[in-house]
């Protein structure tokens, strides 16, 4: 049986829309991120890092993506097996820095 490759899906994408209403300058960079993620077909962390070198694995399945030259940050859980990115946090760099335990977000 051949294994089917699927594009990544983003859960909680509504958080991006809500964030963009407050931070209009984030709209285009986040739209670009969404298009990039939806086209990805990552099966391993190494594939993610090869395509998006600035992404950081921070433990407990969490990955941090820098947006708009690191003005904004996304915390996600990437479930490679199912081709899913679960959006857990989106905020400014300052808001990100206030997170006490990123592994629990």
N, C-alpha and C positions, 0 to 999 in steps of 0.2 A: 504494500500500500504506500502510495506517495504522500509525503507530508506537505500539506498546503501552507503557503506563506501568505500571511495577512498583513495589511498595513496596521499600524498602531492605532488604537482608539484612546480617546481622552475622556476619563470620567471626571465629573464635576467641572466641566468646561464653563458652566454658568458663572463660576468664580472669576473667570477672565473678563466676561462681559461686565460684571459688577465692578471689578477693579478699574476697567477702562472708563467707566462713567465718572470715576473720581480722579483718574490720572489719564487724561486724553493723550498725553505725549507717549503713553505706553501702547496705544492702540496698534500702530503699524508694527512695532517690534514684536508684540505678542501675536498679531496676525501671522507674521512671518514664522514665528516659533510654532504656532499651531499647524501651519501648512507643512513645515519641515517634519514635525512629529508624525502627522497623519500619513506622510509618505514613507516614513521609516519602516523597516521590516526587521528590527533587531530581535535576535534570538539569544544573545549573550551580552554581558556587560562590556566585553571587549569591542563588540560591534558598535555599541552606543558610543563608547569613548573614541572610536575611530572616526565616527561621523560627527560627533559633538565633543571635541577635546576639552572644552571649558567646563563640561558637566563634571560635578564632583559626587562621588559615592560617599555618604556620610554614615552609613551603617543602618541596620534594621530595614533594609530594602529601600532606603531613602536616597534620592538623587537631587542635587541642587543644580538648577539652571540659572545662569546669569542672563539678564535681559537688558537691552539698551545700554551696553557698555557698563554693566554691573550696577546700574541705577536701581534695578528691580531684581527680585529673586523669586524663583518658584521652587517649592519643595514638592517632590512627587514620590510616589512609590511606583516602581516599574516592575510589572509582572511579565517577564519575558515570555514565559511559557504560553500565556494567553494573548500576548500582544496588546497589553493594556497599560496605560499610564493613569494613575489615580492622583489627581491634583489635590494636594493637602494644604498648601499655603501659597499665597501670592502677596508680596508686599515690597515696600521700599527696603533698601539696604539697611537703614536704621532700624526698621521694624524687625527685619531678619536678625539683626545683631542682639535684639532683646529676647530672643527665644532661649529659654533655659535648657530644654532638652529636645533637640531637633529629632532625636530618634523616637519621640513620642507623638510628634505632630501627625 
